[in-house]
């Protein structure tokens, strides 16, 4: 079993900052891509940022220049530094990881965290 546990969400004023963390644990051989998605009320879940093992990144246009994704491979942890937050960033943020469970198959499986609420409001 693999678990992703997020932390760091909360209430922040517009222009403020938050840092989300997501730690993966369990029967992990390796992790390929790790990333963050978000879902606002009444909207579909969308990609915020993702980061491959090799260091390639993808960001949603709406967060470029404000959010930074990073990871600590030794700790199986991914971070999302969110600066200059706007009310439209309000959503539940979900961590995602593509996890390889064993070296023999090499197959990667998709796992999600339980989500953490980020609210940007004055």
N, C-alpha and C positions, 0 to 999 in steps of 0.2 A: 504494500500500500504506500501511496505517496500523498503527503499532505502539503498544502501551500497555506501558510499563515501570514496574513497581512496585518500591518499596524501603521499608525501614523495619521489616520484620518481625523477629521474634526471640523470645527467651525472657525473660520478665519474671515477677516475683513477684506474687502477688495483692495488689491495691491499687496496683500500679504503673501506669506510663503508657508508651504508645508512640505514635509519629506515623508514619502511612503516607503515602507519596507515590506519585503515578502521573502520569507525563508521557506525553502523546500526541504522536506525531511522524509525519511523512509528508505525503501529499497531502491536506491538510485545508483545506477552505474555512471551515467553522465547526463548532462542537460544540454540540449541544443539551444533553441531560441527561448528567451524569457521576455515577457512583456507585460504591458498594462493596457487594459481596456476600460471603458466607462459606459455607464448607462444612466441617462437622465430619465426622469418620469415621462412616460409616453413616447419615448424614443427608443430606437434600436441600439444595441451594444455596438460601440465603435472602438477602433484601434486608437490608442493614445500614443504609444511608443513601444518599440521592441528592439531587442539587441541580441545578435547572434554570438555564438562562442568566439567567432573570429573578430568580433568588434564592429560589425556592420550595424547601422541603426536606421530605423524608419520612424518618422514622427508624423502625426496628423498636422496638416497645415495650420490648424487653429492653435497649436501649442508650440510651434517652431519658434525658437528664440526665447521661450519662457520656461519650458520644461527640459530637464536633462535626465536621461536614463543611464544607469550604471549598474554594474554587477560585481560581486565578489565570488568568483568561481570556487574558491576554497571553502566558502561558507554556503554555497548554493543559494545565494541571496541576491535579489535584484532590488534596486532603489529607484524612486522617481522623485527628483527634486523639482518642486513646482514653485515658480516665482511669478510675481505680477499677476496673481490670481484674479479672475474675473467672475462675476455672478454666473456667467454661462458655463463655467467650469464645474458648477455644482452637479454632482452625480455620485453614484456608487462606483467605486473604482475596483476593478478585479485584476488580480494577478493571474498570469497564464504561463505555463511552461511546457515545453516538449521534452519529455523525459525518456531516456533510454534505460530500460530496467536491467538488461543483461547484455554482455558483450557478444554472446553467441548469436542472437537474432539481430541485434543492432536496430530493432524497430523502436521508433519513438512514439510515445503515447501522450495525448493531450490531457493536461490537468488544469483545474481552475481553483482559485481561492474562494473564500466565502464572501468576499467583498468588504470594502470599508467606505463609509460615507464621508464625502467631502462636501462641505457647505460653505459657499462664499457669499457673505451677506453682511451688510452694515447694521 
